[in-house]
Amino acid sequence: SLIGRLMFELPEEMGLIAVAVRQTQGKGRGGNVWLSPVGCALSTLHISIPLHSNLGQRIPFIQHLVSLAVVESVRSIPGYEDIDLRLKWPNDIYYSDLMKLGGVLVNSTLIETTFHILIGFGVNVSNSNPTICINDLIAKFNKEEGTELKPLTADCLIARTVTVLERLIDIFQEKGPNGVLPQYYKYWIHSGKQVHLGDEEGALAWIVGIDDYGYLQVHQEGKGVESVHPDGNSFDMLRNLIVPK
């Protein structure tokens, strides 16, 4: 991609963002195609993170910070705090726990002592098809609450997301995971949910949070708290979680 080639040719302190009106060659997890109709907020952002920093030592956390920034970009606007935009671990943006509205994809390349990170995020802002979009949620909220919140534009959402992300990265660099986790948990959909370990018939465990590296932590009866990873084969990241040996 163009941004992938450009990112190594710019000065360190210069940020780079590409914004797409529509996208035909989008990438999802595991090489899935991400189709993006008009009305989607789509962008790819380049950032540099020093290896010897709090975030440089915990690179998997970046996708969580970006997901949180997307949700915050809406819910930090005065009046929009109760729009039910949430986080699904590790990298999806949801309406409540019902429907996916967007996602985040992060690629990182380590060059000497700097991680060059390409962050792609896409969120349905004003396209009701094929699923639902943020402006549908705002319209629904207005109807139920008698408010007159204005619809948002993709440009506004992208700009706010980048601003919030910069702030979250600064907080993380200064305070580590605990600086951002309370806010993350406020919006995530997994509190008190159960998952199966291994396969559909596997042991049941309760989701308790994420660990210092951004992996899921679960509590199994009599076993205490363990970190688990996706098995790598499943489209739904929360199915068939495995305990690394």
LODRENPA-547894 format. One record per residue (C-alpha): residue in three letters; residue number from 1; x, y, z. Coordinates in nm, 4 decimals, always signed. Layout:
   rest    nr          u          v          w
    ala   NUM          X          Y          Z
...
***
This chain:
   rest    nr          u          v          w
    ser     1    +0.0000    +0.0000    +0.0000
    leu     2    +0.1020    +0.3589    -0.0511
    ile     3    +0.1123    +0.4393    +0.3194
    gly     4    +0.3238    +0.1305    +0.3867
    arg     5    +0.5877    +0.2597    +0.1453
    leu     6    +0.5682    +0.6190    +0.2640
    met     7    +0.6064    +0.5491    +0.6323
    phe     8    +0.9793    +0.4797    +0.6158
    glu     9    +1.0551    +0.7912    +0.4122
    leu    10    +0.9112    +1.0563    +0.6413
    pro    11    +1.0879    +1.2269    +0.9294
    glu    12    +1.0339    +1.0566    +1.2687
    glu    13    +0.8231    +1.3359    +1.4144
    met    14    +0.5855    +1.3595    +1.1201
    gly    15    +0.2586    +1.1697    +1.1526
    leu    16    +0.0868    +1.0160    +0.8521
    ile    17    -0.2758    +0.9269    +0.7971
    ala    18    -0.4635    +0.8052    +0.4893
    val    19    -0.8398    +0.8475    +0.4768
    ala    20    -1.0497    +0.6498    +0.2293
    val    21    -1.3941    +0.7505    +0.1066
    arg    22    -1.4527    +0.3945    +0.0023
    gln    23    -1.2247    +0.0977    -0.0061
    thr    24    -1.2203    -0.2086    -0.2295
    gln    25    -0.9006    -0.3833    -0.1211
    gly    26    -0.9579    -0.3705    +0.2543
    lys    27    -0.7960    -0.6320    +0.4748
    gly    28    -0.9428    -0.7987    +0.7817
    arg    29    -0.7983    -1.0500    +1.0246
    gly    30    -0.6329    -1.3573    +0.8779
    gly    31    -0.6486    -1.2175    +0.5251
    asn    32    -1.0263    -1.1754    +0.5216
    val    33    -1.1522    -0.9106    +0.2821
    trp    34    -1.2981    -0.6016    +0.4484
    leu    35    -1.5599    -0.4409    +0.2234
    ser    36    -1.6217    -0.0778    +0.2987
    pro    37    -1.9171    +0.1033    +0.1478
    val    38    -1.9522    +0.4808    +0.1396
    gly    39    -2.0495    +0.6105    +0.4853
    cys    40    -1.7770    +0.4191    +0.6627
    ala    41    -1.5025    +0.6039    +0.8526
    leu    42    -1.1893    +0.4423    +0.7172
    ser    43    -0.8343    +0.5315    +0.7769
    thr    44    -0.4827    +0.4016    +0.8108
    leu    45    -0.2578    +0.5757    +1.0572
    his    46    +0.1189    +0.5461    +1.1007
    ile    47    +0.2774    +0.5916    +1.4424
    ser    48    +0.6243    +0.5229    +1.5830
    ile    49    +0.6699    +0.3680    +1.9269
    pro    50    +1.0120    +0.3264    +2.0931
    leu    51    +1.0860    -0.0386    +2.1738
    his    52    +1.2093    +0.0562    +2.5223
    ser    53    +0.8868    +0.2214    +2.6334
    asn    54    +0.5821    +0.0955    +2.8225
    leu    55    +0.3878    +0.0438    +2.5002
    gly    56    +0.6900    -0.0800    +2.3042
    gln    57    +0.7136    -0.3674    +2.5526
    arg    58    +0.3407    -0.4429    +2.5165
    ile    59    +0.2679    -0.3932    +2.1469
    pro    60    -0.0492    -0.6161    +2.1466
    phe    61    -0.2106    -0.3424    +2.3582
    ile    62    -0.2187    -0.1003    +2.0658
    gln    63    -0.5299    -0.2583    +1.9129
    his    64    -0.7086    -0.2117    +2.2474
    leu    65    -0.6049    +0.1533    +2.2677
    val    66    -0.7288    +0.2154    +1.9117
    ser    67    -1.0620    +0.0382    +1.9762
    leu    68    -1.1038    +0.2428    +2.2946
    ala    69    -1.0184    +0.5629    +2.1050
    val    70    -1.2915    +0.4919    +1.8469
    val    71    -1.5549    +0.4393    +2.1182
    glu    72    -1.4327    +0.7418    +2.3147
    ser    73    -1.4369    +0.9572    +2.0003
    val    74    -1.8164    +0.9375    +2.0160
    arg    75    -1.8842    +0.8875    +2.3864
    ser    76    -1.6599    +1.1754    +2.4994
    ile    77    -1.8731    +1.4296    +2.3093
    pro    78    -2.1015    +1.6139    +2.5561
    gly    79    -2.4506    +1.4645    +2.5220
    tyr    80    -2.3283    +1.1493    +2.3450
    glu    81    -2.1987    +0.9689    +2.6584
    asp    82    -2.4840    +0.7139    +2.6576
    ile    83    -2.4720    +0.6175    +2.2896
    asp    84    -2.4278    +0.2408    +2.3344
    leu    85    -2.0999    +0.1951    +2.1503
    arg    86    -1.8808    -0.0754    +2.3057
    leu    87    -1.5669    -0.2866    +2.2727
    lys    88    -1.5374    -0.6541    +2.1932
    trp    89    -1.1955    -0.8031    +2.2678
    pro    90    -0.9567    -0.7912    +2.0943
    asn    91    -1.0414    -0.5469    +1.8174
    asp    92    -1.4095    -0.4992    +1.7363
    ile    93    -1.6418    -0.2040    +1.7873
    tyr    94    -1.9966    -0.3079    +1.8806
    tyr    95    -2.3464    -0.1706    +1.9288
    ser    96    -2.4176    -0.2976    +2.2821
    asp    97    -2.3235    -0.6686    +2.2658
    leu    98    -2.5504    -0.7180    +1.9670
    met    99    -2.3875    -0.6095    +1.6443
    lys   100    -2.0480    -0.5261    +1.5012
    leu   101    -2.0029    -0.1698    +1.3745
    gly   102    -1.6325    -0.1684    +1.3011
    gly   103    -1.2909    -0.3071    +1.3657
    val   104    -0.9223    -0.2368    +1.4059
    leu   105    -0.6208    -0.4015    +1.2426
    val   106    -0.2639    -0.3348    +1.3535
    asn   107    +0.0605    -0.4246    +1.1748
    ser   108    +0.3934    -0.3569    +1.3402
    thr   109    +0.7483    -0.3640    +1.2042
    leu   110    +1.0490    -0.3312    +1.4335
    ile   111    +1.3366    -0.1332    +1.2800
    glu   112    +1.6370    -0.1011    +1.5099
    thr   113    +1.4775    +0.0269    +1.8327
    thr   114    +1.1532    +0.1694    +1.6933
    phe   115    +0.8244    -0.0022    +1.6171
    his   116    +0.6598    +0.1371    +1.3034
    ile   117    +0.2929    +0.0707    +1.3497
    leu   118    +0.0262    +0.0824    +1.0793
    ile   119    -0.3187    +0.1096    +1.2313
    gly   120    -0.6229    +0.0524    +1.0143
    phe   121    -0.9691    +0.1179    +1.1498
    gly   122    -1.3097    +0.1164    +0.9884
    val   123    -1.6415    +0.2076    +1.1489
    asn   124    -1.9910    +0.2362    +1.0034
    val   125    -2.0869    +0.5990    +1.0605
    ser   126    -2.3669    +0.6844    +0.8206
    asn   127    -2.4329    +0.3680    +0.6176
    ser   128    -2.7317    +0.1738    +0.7505
    asn   129    -2.6483    -0.1143    +0.5171
    pro   130    -2.5307    -0.3874    +0.5407
    thr   131    -2.5803    -0.3781    +0.9191
    ile   132    -2.6246    -0.0676    +1.1332
    cys   133    -2.4254    +0.2495    +1.1858
    ile   134    -2.3431    +0.5047    +1.4546
    asn   135    -2.5927    +0.7575    +1.3173
    asp   136    -2.8683    +0.4925    +1.3443
    leu   137    -2.7789    +0.4586    +1.7139
    ile   138    -2.7910    +0.8363    +1.7566
    ala   139    -3.1328    +0.8540    +1.5828
    lys   140    -3.2622    +0.5699    +1.8032
    phe   141    -3.1299    +0.7468    +2.1149
    asn   142    -3.2942    +1.0760    +2.0109
    lys   143    -3.6268    +0.8993    +1.9625
    glu   144    -3.6114    +0.7185    +2.2972
    glu   145    -3.4749    +1.0064    +2.5047
    gly   146    -3.6370    +1.3033    +2.3293
    thr   147    -3.2937    +1.4541    +2.2559
    glu   148    -3.1767    +1.6246    +1.9359
    leu   149    -2.8203    +1.4992    +1.9004
    lys   150    -2.6798    +1.5687    +1.5555
    pro   151    -2.5514    +1.2888    +1.3319
    leu   152    -2.1737    +1.2576    +1.3070
    thr   153    -1.9557    +1.2644    +0.9972
    ala   154    -1.6803    +1.0155    +0.9164
    asp   155    -1.4240    +1.2999    +0.9089
    cys   156    -1.5207    +1.4160    +1.2570
    leu   157    -1.4988    +1.0613    +1.3922
    ile   158    -1.1561    +0.9977    +1.2385
    ala   159    -1.0150    +1.3283    +1.3646
    arg   160    -1.1486    +1.2713    +1.7158
    thr   161    -1.0240    +0.9103    +1.7205
    val   162    -0.6686    +1.0182    +1.6349
    thr   163    -0.6763    +1.2926    +1.9011
    val   164    -0.8070    +1.0541    +2.1685
    leu   165    -0.5558    +0.7858    +2.0646
    glu   166    -0.2645    +1.0260    +2.1075
    arg   167    -0.3857    +1.1034    +2.4592
    leu   168    -0.4308    +0.7319    +2.5442
    ile   169    -0.0802    +0.6512    +2.4179
    asp   170    +0.0658    +0.9313    +2.6314
    ile   171    -0.1173    +0.8000    +2.9390
    phe   172    -0.0040    +0.4425    +2.8656
    gln   173    +0.3579    +0.5504    +2.8198
    glu   174    +0.3472    +0.7295    +3.1515
    lys   175    +0.1408    +0.4880    +3.3654
    gly   176    +0.1319    +0.1559    +3.1805
    pro   177    -0.1815    -0.0604    +3.1375
    asn   178    -0.3432    +0.0558    +3.4627
    gly   179    -0.3633    +0.4090    +3.3266
    val   180    -0.6133    +0.3037    +3.0579
    leu   181    -0.7776    -0.0199    +3.1769
    pro   182    -1.0521    +0.1350    +3.3955
    gln   183    -1.1789    +0.3254    +3.0902
    tyr   184    -1.1433    +0.0167    +2.8681
    tyr   185    -1.3471    -0.1988    +3.1073
    lys   186    -1.6156    +0.0674    +3.1282
    tyr   187    -1.6940    +0.0071    +2.7606
    trp   188    -1.6163    -0.3585    +2.7025
    ile   189    -1.8937    -0.6181    +2.6655
    his   190    -1.7313    -0.9093    +2.8510
    ser   191    -1.7677    -0.8350    +3.2216
    gly   192    -1.8890    -1.1491    +3.3984
    lys   193    -1.9319    -1.3460    +3.0729
    gln   194    -1.8390    -1.7148    +3.0436
    val   195    -1.6262    -1.8817    +2.7742
    his   196    -1.5300    -2.2400    +2.6923
    leu   197    -1.1632    -2.3348    +2.7000
    gly   198    -1.0269    -2.5671    +2.4317
    asp   199    -1.3514    -2.6364    +2.2427
    glu   200    -1.7308    -2.6176    +2.2706
    glu   201    -1.7309    -2.8936    +2.5345
    gly   202    -1.4281    -2.7501    +2.7142
    ala   203    -1.4134    -2.6259    +3.0712
    leu   204    -1.6130    -2.3131    +3.1489
    ala   205    -1.4230    -2.0074    +3.2676
    trp   206    -1.5276    -1.6547    +3.3627
    ile   207    -1.3704    -1.3596    +3.1829
    val   208    -1.2098    -1.1306    +3.4408
    gly   209    -1.0071    -0.8836    +3.2348
    ile   210    -0.6949    -0.8511    +3.0238
    asp   211    -0.3380    -0.8977    +3.1405
    asp   212    -0.0373    -0.6657    +3.1082
    tyr   213    +0.0150    -0.7725    +2.7473
    gly   214    -0.3461    -0.7381    +2.6357
    tyr   215    -0.4353    -1.1103    +2.6454
    leu   216    -0.7615    -1.2252    +2.7976
    gln   217    -0.7621    -1.3372    +3.1618
    val   218    -1.0115    -1.5986    +3.2736
    his   219    -1.0954    -1.7555    +3.6086
    gln   220    -1.1596    -2.1278    +3.6211
    glu   221    -1.3095    -2.2945    +3.9296
    gly   222    -1.0257    -2.4153    +4.1519
    lys   223    -0.7568    -2.3010    +3.9079
    gly   224    -0.7200    -1.9287    +3.9757
    val   225    -0.6744    -1.6683    +3.7028
    glu   226    -0.4974    -1.7611    +3.3767
    ser   227    -0.4220    -1.5753    +3.0537
    val   228    -0.5603    -1.7342    +2.7359
    his   229    -0.4998    -1.6832    +2.3642
    pro   230    -0.7267    -1.7466    +2.0646
    asp   231    -0.6575    -2.0844    +1.9019
    gly   232    -0.5803    -1.9102    +1.5728
    asn   233    -0.8338    -2.1046    +1.3636
    ser   234    -1.1552    -1.9462    +1.4649
    phe   235    -1.3254    -1.6485    +1.3018
    asp   236    -1.4757    -1.5515    +1.6377
    met   237    -1.1782    -1.4647    +1.8571
    leu   238    -1.3633    -1.5709    +2.1723
    arg   239    -1.4258    -1.9298    +2.0681
    asn   240    -1.1992    -2.2174    +2.1616
    leu   241    -0.9586    -2.0184    +2.3776
    ile   242    -0.6461    -2.2043    +2.4779
    val   243    -0.4226    -2.1782    +2.7825
    pro   244    -0.0641    -2.1466    +2.6539
    lys   245    +0.1638    -2.4134    +2.7973
***
